[in-house]
């Protein structure tokens, strides 16, 4: 399953915070979660991470793991081609 995680930082992104986030990414990998892409963004959210996870529970663990550093909003996504098939 594909998930889009929108992140609003609660703390300033220091080298220590970035190192903590990198450790979390390593743990995610061990838990079967693949980070497809990660962007820093302008606007309402500070980061956007696109992940592939086995299920909703695995994706939910990501949001729970960062609650001390950020607030998140997670979206479930399907490829556009699959969405078009739903119209048929």
C-alpha positions as CSV (number, residue, x, y, z in Angstrom):
1,X,0.0,0.0,0.0
2,X,1.1,3.5,-0.7
3,X,0.8,6.3,1.9
4,X,1.6,10.0,1.7
5,X,2.6,11.5,5.0
6,X,2.3,15.3,5.4
7,X,4.5,16.6,8.2
8,X,4.4,19.8,10.2
9,X,7.5,20.2,12.4
10,X,7.1,20.9,16.1
11,X,10.8,21.6,16.5
12,X,13.5,23.3,14.4
13,X,15.2,20.9,12.1
14,X,18.7,20.7,13.7
15,X,21.4,18.2,12.9
16,X,20.3,16.2,15.9
17,X,16.7,16.1,14.8
18,X,17.7,15.1,11.3
19,X,19.9,12.3,12.7
20,X,16.9,11.1,14.8
21,X,14.7,11.1,11.7
22,X,17.3,9.1,9.8
23,X,17.4,6.5,12.5
24,X,13.6,6.3,12.2
25,X,13.9,5.7,8.5
26,X,16.3,2.8,9.2
27,X,13.9,1.3,11.6
28,X,11.1,1.7,9.1
29,X,13.1,-0.2,6.6
30,X,13.6,-3.1,9.1
31,X,9.8,-3.1,9.7
32,X,9.1,-3.6,6.0
33,X,8.3,0.1,5.2
34,X,10.0,1.5,2.1
35,X,10.5,5.3,1.8
36,X,9.8,6.0,-1.9
37,X,10.6,9.7,-1.6
38,X,11.0,12.5,0.9
39,X,10.7,16.2,0.2
40,X,11.1,19.4,2.2
41,X,8.3,21.7,1.2
42,X,7.1,25.3,1.4
43,X,3.6,26.1,2.6
44,X,1.3,24.5,5.2
45,X,3.5,21.4,5.6
46,X,7.2,21.2,6.1
47,X,7.9,17.7,4.7
48,X,6.1,15.2,2.5
49,X,7.1,11.5,2.7
50,X,5.8,8.9,0.3
51,X,6.1,5.4,1.7
52,X,5.1,1.9,0.8
53,X,3.9,-0.1,3.8
54,X,2.3,-3.6,4.2
55,X,-0.9,-2.1,5.8
56,X,-2.4,0.8,7.6
57,X,-1.1,-0.3,11.0
58,X,2.5,-0.2,9.8
59,X,1.9,3.3,8.3
60,X,0.3,4.4,11.6
61,X,3.4,3.4,13.5
62,X,5.4,6.1,11.5
63,X,3.1,8.9,12.7
64,X,3.2,7.6,16.3
65,X,7.0,7.4,16.2
66,X,7.4,11.2,15.4
67,X,4.8,12.7,17.7
68,X,7.5,14.4,19.8
69,X,9.0,16.1,16.7
70,X,6.1,16.6,14.4
71,X,2.4,16.4,13.7
72,X,1.3,14.3,10.7
73,X,-1.5,13.7,8.4
74,X,-1.4,10.4,6.5
75,X,-3.2,9.8,3.2
76,X,-3.8,6.4,1.5
77,X,-3.0,6.6,-2.2
78,X,-3.6,4.4,-5.2
79,X,-2.1,4.8,-8.7
80,X,-4.2,7.0,-11.1
81,X,-4.7,4.0,-13.4
82,X,-6.3,2.0,-10.6
83,X,-8.5,4.9,-9.7
84,X,-9.7,5.1,-13.4
85,X,-10.6,1.4,-13.3
86,X,-12.9,2.1,-10.4
87,X,-15.0,4.3,-12.7
88,X,-15.8,1.4,-15.0
